[in-house]
Amino acid sequence: MLYLYLIILLNKNIRMDLINNRYYIGSIDALDIVNEFGSPVYIYNVEKIISQYNKMKNAFNVPKLKINYAGKALTNLSILKVFNKLGSGFDAVSIQEVKLALDAGFRPEDILYTPNSVSIKEIEKAISYGVKINIDNIEILEYFGTFHNSVPICIRINPHILAGGNSNISVGHIDSKFGISIHQIPLVKRLVETLKININGIHMHTGSDILDIDVFMQAADILFNIAMEFPNLNYIDFGSGFKVKYKPDDYETDIELFGSEMSAKFNEFTKIYGKELILMFEPGKFMVSEAGFFLVKVNAIKQTTSTVFASIDSGFNHLIRPMFYNSYHNIINVSNPTGRPKIYTVVGYICETDTFGWNRKINEIHTGDILGFYNAGAYGFMMSSNYNSRYKPAEVMIYNGEAKLIRKREVYDDILRNQIIVDIDIA
Ligand SMILES: *Cc1c(COP(=O)(O)O)cnc(C)c1O
């Protein structure tokens, strides 16, 4: 037991740990989790979340740093409470996420609400909650100036950065719907001065999976230039886009290198600006992606003329990223870690193309085996649906050697909820 514990400590929750031919998540046998909570099931290793949070926090050396967890990656209240206890702030993209954060115990001033394409009514609601508001539209800026010019606001800048050949990082480009263009800053300034709007933060978020930290550095130069135009700032928020590993030999954002380069640059800037500012980030994926695993059961093995399919008790209704973004999730056979590796295409039960992974080398799979998906913490459960009238899976949280259910698996009543049965007479 001690031996096992030591290995787990050494391996500290990097992946599922393989010990004596059993897979463990945070020192709990993965098969025991399925036996207790059923399949399919999402599992979150809180120790990994804590280590990611601390890794990021420790990477920076600035007088004031604030990490706002981007809740949209995973908003289960039990997970939000972990972030609140860690001292994290919260980045919300909808009023419902604002409410969830408040329910989890975040103080309104630790919540940054970054809406896009929402109604004035929703923004009014956010004002009434007293959260920080991030505006990415000139029209709404004018509205603030007219009706709420005492409420401090942050403006989301679109820096028009498009870095080499990766379409994933292009939400900051010229045709993007996000942000206020840097070319509109003269107009923003005119409005701010005329309507006496209180701009206390500037923000950018250029997209996801940014590999090249030079992209951030380049964006930092742009944001610092803009910051000089606004003398009352309290914070500068560089958004997110930190990349995590999906495969063992994958690249991930070098957060230590980024932290040291960015800190130096930021400290230099605040000297020029003449005031201490808060350096902010809002990571989602970086915080929770690798902490999450999705366990499923194999319903059937089907050999066709060209392919061996492993069909599982789930589909893109539970994990849409492979079909939606062409994302890669490593898939392992939890039940048979020593089986001879064979090539499988892993598919779901949805009645249209529903493939989780093509031509994957996985230890020999038998009907009834449990498969495990990696990187299931971010945008996994959150993007699940009831398509094909299936139930959403359960969610389980692991901390300190204990597995706790944090969301029940749905049942038939959940499918019926809110339906109003109107039984018309057809003439
Ligand atoms: C989605 C989003 C994030 C988080 O992005 P990740 O890639 O998950 O880190 C941060 N800020 C805003 C405004 C977002 O829309």
PDBQT file of the ligand as one rigid body, heavy atoms in Angstrom, charges set to zero:
ROOT
HETATM    1  C1  LIG A 501     -13.329  30.629 -23.801  1.00  0.00    +0.000 C 
HETATM    2  C2  LIG A 501     -12.752  31.792 -23.205  1.00  0.00    +0.000 A 
HETATM    3  C3  LIG A 501     -11.660  31.671 -22.328  1.00  0.00    +0.000 A 
HETATM    4  C4  LIG A 501     -11.018  30.359 -21.985  1.00  0.00    +0.000 C 
HETATM    5  O1  LIG A 501     -10.323  29.779 -23.056  1.00  0.00    +0.000 OA
HETATM    6  P1  LIG A 501      -9.463  28.460 -22.852  1.00  0.00    +0.000 P 
HETATM    7  O2  LIG A 501      -8.897  28.148 -24.184  1.00  0.00    +0.000 OA
HETATM    8  O3  LIG A 501     -10.387  27.380 -22.354  1.00  0.00    +0.000 OA
HETATM    9  O4  LIG A 501      -8.431  28.728 -21.823  1.00  0.00    +0.000 OA
HETATM   10  C5  LIG A 501     -11.184  32.833 -21.754  1.00  0.00    +0.000 A 
HETATM   11  N1  LIG A 501     -11.735  34.036 -22.020  1.00  0.00    +0.000 NA
HETATM   12  C6  LIG A 501     -12.795  34.191 -22.849  1.00  0.00    +0.000 A 
HETATM   13  C7  LIG A 501     -13.371  35.537 -23.077  1.00  0.00    +0.000 C 
HETATM   14  C8  LIG A 501     -13.332  33.083 -23.479  1.00  0.00    +0.000 A 
HETATM   15  O5  LIG A 501     -14.363  33.235 -24.308  1.00  0.00    +0.000 OA
ENDROOT
TORSDOF 0
